[in-house]
Amino acid sequence: MTPLEIILTSNRILPRLQHMGRGISNGVKGLTLVEILVVFAIFGLLLGSSVVGLTVLRGGADLEAEARGLSRVLELARNRTIASEGAARYGVYVDTSVAPHRYVLFQGDDYLSRVSEEVYQLRDTIEFGAVSFGGGQEVVFNRIQGTTGNPGSAILRGKADPANARTVYVGSSGAVEIDSGAAPNDDDRVKDSRHVHIDYTRNPPIDTATEELILDFGTATEVIAISDYLAGGQIVWEGTIEVDGEEQKLKIHTHVLNSGFDSQFSVHRNRRLNTKPLSITLSGDITGKLIEYAADGEIISGGESIYVSAVIPQ
């Protein structure tokens, strides 16, 4: 039995219409104006229900498409950063100040200082709910590793059915996931002194034209002029240094350099390739070392400098 037949039967209208139909076929014209209006009202209700149902179905399909679209653009921004396209960083900004909502793939250290952008407008059936990437509305990826200091999530939802939602997560590792139930992370990965991030905030900021990185191995010292190793606005140095007849290989670069007063150093020091103690200092910082390693690679001290806020094994 169709929905219309159910409604008509439950209201005892179908038998009446069937009777009227037989009457009409026998030449008796007996439908009243009230009965005709009731029939049209029922058809109107059915039509309205169908429209709502189709809108919800469309919203569900649009929601899936938008969640996947945002995920792809986030991954595109990360991949462009890792590939150092234009020797720059890339990010994604979620804009809820316009209608319909949109998100923007941009080149630059942040959205305000962007040098180019690609705008993606949401379908008119979809909107952003809560958005929090590091407490803000943008994700910027770091060069070389593709990590981000703005982990978080953005909720996409249907306008007709806000309970129907998808969440796009970005983890600190830069991984992007949809509806994982929690932000993607790398907590299960072994983290140690082979790769560390050093958060550094100094006012005035680092003078890249005159300052040097000083690598002290105890019996040998290597001085690295920052100005000689700038690429895309970041410090990028990798080298091999001979100490007491043994080669020491390591890499030092920045993910953030003088963004306001903030910088973030990344140090790679594989224990198999390094056998000597090491301390790293900035020539313009007289307060202490960025980091100090024992010969076996363990961190003796991190953040002796008053400008170091965190030393984080990766």
PLY file of the C-alpha trace (Angstrom):
ply
format ascii 1.0
element vertex 314
property float x
property float y
property float z
element edge 313
property int vertex1
property int vertex2
end_header
0.00 0.00 0.00
1.37 3.42 -0.95
1.76 6.29 1.60
-1.13 8.10 -0.08
-3.40 5.05 0.25
-2.45 4.69 3.91
-3.31 8.31 4.66
-6.53 8.20 2.67
-7.64 4.93 4.22
-6.82 6.09 7.76
-9.02 9.13 7.23
-11.78 7.05 5.62
-11.53 9.15 2.50
-10.42 6.41 0.11
-13.69 4.43 0.46
-15.61 7.64 -0.11
-13.55 8.51 -3.19
-13.99 4.98 -4.51
-17.72 5.29 -3.99
-17.73 8.70 -5.64
-15.71 7.28 -8.51
-18.28 4.55 -9.08
-20.97 7.19 -8.89
-19.24 9.29 -11.49
-18.82 6.28 -13.77
-22.56 5.72 -13.44
-23.29 9.30 -14.34
-23.63 10.52 -10.72
-21.47 13.57 -10.03
-21.18 13.55 -6.24
-17.72 14.90 -5.08
-18.16 17.91 -2.83
-15.82 20.94 -2.75
-14.69 20.03 0.79
-13.65 16.53 -0.28
-11.69 17.91 -3.24
-9.87 20.39 -0.97
-8.98 17.61 1.49
-7.48 15.53 -1.32
-5.39 18.46 -2.55
-4.22 19.16 1.02
-3.04 15.57 1.38
-1.19 15.75 -1.93
0.41 18.98 -0.76
1.63 17.34 2.45
3.08 14.42 0.52
4.80 16.76 -1.93
6.26 18.83 0.91
7.59 15.69 2.62
9.19 14.58 -0.64
10.92 17.95 -1.07
12.31 17.82 2.49
13.50 14.26 1.95
15.26 15.16 -1.28
16.89 18.19 0.39
18.24 16.01 3.21
19.54 13.43 0.71
21.22 16.13 -1.34
22.70 17.66 1.81
24.19 14.28 2.79
25.87 13.84 -0.59
27.11 17.43 -0.56
28.49 16.97 2.96
30.57 13.96 1.94
31.87 15.81 -1.09
32.82 18.92 0.91
34.56 16.94 3.66
36.64 15.11 1.06
37.30 18.37 -0.79
38.60 20.13 2.33
40.73 17.08 3.16
42.26 17.07 -0.33
43.08 20.79 -0.19
44.73 20.40 3.22
46.85 17.57 1.85
47.66 19.66 -1.22
48.90 22.51 0.99
51.05 20.07 2.95
52.49 18.43 -0.17
53.32 21.79 -1.74
55.12 22.79 1.45
57.13 19.56 1.61
58.05 19.98 -2.06
59.10 23.58 -1.32
57.09 24.94 -4.25
58.14 28.56 -4.59
60.48 27.97 -1.61
57.48 28.76 0.57
55.05 27.40 3.14
51.38 26.75 2.40
48.30 26.68 4.54
44.51 26.63 4.57
42.27 29.30 6.10
38.60 28.67 6.96
36.46 31.76 6.37
33.07 31.81 8.11
32.60 35.56 7.77
31.04 35.25 4.30
27.99 33.46 2.94
28.32 30.77 1.80
31.30 29.78 3.93
34.58 29.07 2.18
38.15 27.89 2.71
41.32 29.29 1.13
44.55 27.58 0.11
47.28 30.20 0.48
51.02 30.61 0.11
52.76 32.31 3.02
53.67 32.00 6.68
50.12 32.97 7.63
46.88 34.06 5.98
47.37 37.76 6.65
50.76 37.82 4.92
49.75 35.50 2.05
51.23 36.15 -1.37
48.70 34.07 -3.33
45.45 32.22 -2.72
42.98 29.74 -4.19
39.39 30.06 -2.93
37.01 27.10 -2.48
33.39 28.00 -1.78
31.12 25.55 0.04
27.89 24.35 -1.57
24.83 26.28 -0.46
23.60 23.25 1.52
26.72 23.05 3.71
28.30 25.28 6.34
31.14 25.16 8.85
30.33 24.52 12.50
33.10 24.77 15.09
36.57 25.45 13.68
39.72 25.34 15.80
43.19 24.92 14.36
45.57 25.71 17.18
42.86 27.98 18.55
42.45 29.81 15.23
41.01 29.30 11.77
44.11 28.42 9.77
46.58 25.58 9.35
50.10 26.29 8.10
52.48 23.44 7.32
56.20 23.39 8.00
58.76 22.83 5.29
60.70 19.58 4.89
58.69 17.55 7.42
55.14 18.74 6.65
54.29 19.10 10.33
52.13 21.90 11.72
51.96 24.00 14.84
48.21 24.40 14.30
46.69 20.95 14.87
42.93 20.83 15.27
39.68 20.28 13.43
36.89 21.79 11.35
33.29 20.57 11.48
31.21 20.61 8.30
27.44 20.21 8.65
24.26 20.30 6.61
22.19 23.46 6.86
18.92 21.52 6.64
20.13 18.92 9.15
22.93 20.29 11.42
23.09 16.96 13.25
24.46 15.46 10.04
28.12 16.49 10.26
31.64 15.46 9.30
34.83 16.46 11.10
38.14 16.96 9.32
41.15 16.59 11.62
44.75 17.73 11.19
47.36 16.29 13.55
50.62 17.87 14.63
52.39 15.48 12.25
50.41 17.07 9.41
48.27 13.96 8.82
44.70 14.68 7.67
41.73 12.46 8.53
37.93 12.60 8.31
35.77 11.49 11.25
38.49 9.52 13.00
36.89 10.29 16.36
40.02 12.07 17.53
42.68 14.21 15.97
45.29 12.07 14.21
48.49 11.83 16.15
51.72 9.91 16.30
51.70 9.07 20.00
52.56 5.42 19.29
55.72 6.36 17.42
59.01 6.20 19.35
60.24 9.72 19.95
63.77 10.47 21.08
66.74 12.79 20.69
67.42 11.83 17.06
65.02 14.57 15.99
63.96 17.46 18.21
62.09 20.72 17.79
63.22 23.75 19.78
60.70 26.57 20.23
62.55 29.88 20.47
61.10 33.35 21.13
63.36 36.37 21.33
62.87 40.14 21.24
64.61 41.45 19.20
64.42 38.44 16.85
67.33 36.58 15.30
69.52 38.77 13.09
69.93 36.49 10.08
72.45 38.85 8.45
75.03 38.75 11.26
74.32 35.86 13.64
75.89 32.42 13.57
75.12 28.94 14.82
77.98 27.61 16.93
78.45 23.83 17.11
80.79 22.90 19.98
82.01 19.27 19.98
84.35 19.76 22.94
87.56 19.37 21.00
86.34 21.05 17.80
84.05 23.95 16.96
82.09 24.65 13.78
80.72 28.13 13.11
77.83 28.39 10.63
76.93 31.81 9.23
73.13 31.88 9.06
73.16 34.22 6.05
74.94 31.55 4.00
72.20 28.96 4.60
68.94 30.78 4.07
66.44 29.22 1.67
62.84 30.30 1.29
63.08 32.43 4.41
64.31 29.50 6.55
67.66 28.28 7.86
68.63 25.05 6.09
72.01 23.53 6.95
73.27 19.97 6.72
76.86 18.88 6.97
79.63 16.54 8.02
82.29 17.68 10.51
85.42 15.72 11.41
86.12 15.58 15.14
89.16 13.67 16.40
89.24 11.64 13.19
85.55 10.71 13.31
82.86 12.17 11.06
79.82 13.74 12.70
76.76 14.20 10.47
73.74 16.28 11.39
71.10 18.64 10.07
69.80 21.91 11.49
66.95 23.87 9.96
64.02 26.01 10.98
60.31 25.45 10.48
59.56 28.99 11.66
62.04 31.86 11.47
61.27 35.28 12.94
57.50 35.05 12.66
57.07 38.07 14.88
59.55 37.07 17.57
58.97 33.31 17.22
61.25 30.73 15.65
61.37 26.93 15.73
64.59 25.00 15.19
64.70 21.37 14.10
67.82 19.32 14.83
68.46 15.84 13.35
71.28 13.97 15.07
71.37 10.23 14.34
73.29 8.36 17.03
74.84 5.99 14.47
76.41 8.95 12.70
77.46 10.95 15.77
79.77 9.82 18.55
80.85 13.10 20.15
79.17 15.40 22.67
77.63 18.48 21.12
76.17 21.81 22.19
74.44 24.28 19.85
74.37 28.00 20.54
73.28 31.16 18.73
75.98 33.82 18.66
73.44 36.54 19.44
72.16 34.76 22.54
74.43 35.14 25.57
71.96 33.53 28.00
72.72 29.88 27.18
72.60 26.99 24.75
69.78 25.93 22.49
70.52 22.28 23.28
73.33 20.04 24.54
73.92 16.33 23.76
76.04 13.70 25.45
78.30 11.50 23.31
75.69 8.72 23.29
73.09 11.11 21.88
71.06 11.69 25.04
70.02 15.28 25.70
71.97 16.65 28.66
70.11 19.92 28.70
67.58 21.59 26.49
66.67 25.18 26.75
69.44 26.68 28.87
68.76 29.83 26.89
66.03 31.93 28.48
64.51 32.28 25.02
63.84 28.56 24.61
60.28 27.70 25.66
60.23 24.00 24.74
62.45 21.17 23.47
60.24 18.47 21.98
61.52 15.06 20.78
59.93 14.07 17.47
0 1
1 2
2 3
3 4
4 5
5 6
6 7
7 8
8 9
9 10
10 11
11 12
12 13
13 14
14 15
15 16
16 17
17 18
18 19
19 20
20 21
21 22
22 23
23 24
24 25
25 26
26 27
27 28
28 29
29 30
30 31
31 32
32 33
33 34
34 35
35 36
36 37
37 38
38 39
39 40
40 41
41 42
42 43
43 44
44 45
45 46
46 47
47 48
48 49
49 50
50 51
51 52
52 53
53 54
54 55
55 56
56 57
57 58
58 59
59 60
60 61
61 62
62 63
63 64
64 65
65 66
66 67
67 68
68 69
69 70
70 71
71 72
72 73
73 74
74 75
75 76
76 77
77 78
78 79
79 80
80 81
81 82
82 83
83 84
84 85
85 86
86 87
87 88
88 89
89 90
90 91
91 92
92 93
93 94
94 95
95 96
96 97
97 98
98 99
99 100
100 101
101 102
102 103
103 104
104 105
105 106
106 107
107 108
108 109
109 110
110 111
111 112
112 113
113 114
114 115
115 116
116 117
117 118
118 119
119 120
120 121
121 122
122 123
123 124
124 125
125 126
126 127
127 128
128 129
129 130
130 131
131 132
132 133
133 134
134 135
135 136
136 137
137 138
138 139
139 140
140 141
141 142
142 143
143 144
144 145
145 146
146 147
147 148
148 149
149 150
150 151
151 152
152 153
153 154
154 155
155 156
156 157
157 158
158 159
159 160
160 161
161 162
162 163
163 164
164 165
165 166
166 167
167 168
168 169
169 170
170 171
171 172
172 173
173 174
174 175
175 176
176 177
177 178
178 179
179 180
180 181
181 182
182 183
183 184
184 185
185 186
186 187
187 188
188 189
189 190
190 191
191 192
192 193
193 194
194 195
195 196
196 197
197 198
198 199
199 200
200 201
201 202
202 203
203 204
204 205
205 206
206 207
207 208
208 209
209 210
210 211
211 212
212 213
213 214
214 215
215 216
216 217
217 218
218 219
219 220
220 221
221 222
222 223
223 224
224 225
225 226
226 227
227 228
228 229
229 230
230 231
231 232
232 233
233 234
234 235
235 236
236 237
237 238
238 239
239 240
240 241
241 242
242 243
243 244
244 245
245 246
246 247
247 248
248 249
249 250
250 251
251 252
252 253
253 254
254 255
255 256
256 257
257 258
258 259
259 260
260 261
261 262
262 263
263 264
264 265
265 266
266 267
267 268
268 269
269 270
270 271
271 272
272 273
273 274
274 275
275 276
276 277
277 278
278 279
279 280
280 281
281 282
282 283
283 284
284 285
285 286
286 287
287 288
288 289
289 290
290 291
291 292
292 293
293 294
294 295
295 296
296 297
297 298
298 299
299 300
300 301
301 302
302 303
303 304
304 305
305 306
306 307
307 308
308 309
309 310
310 311
311 312
312 313
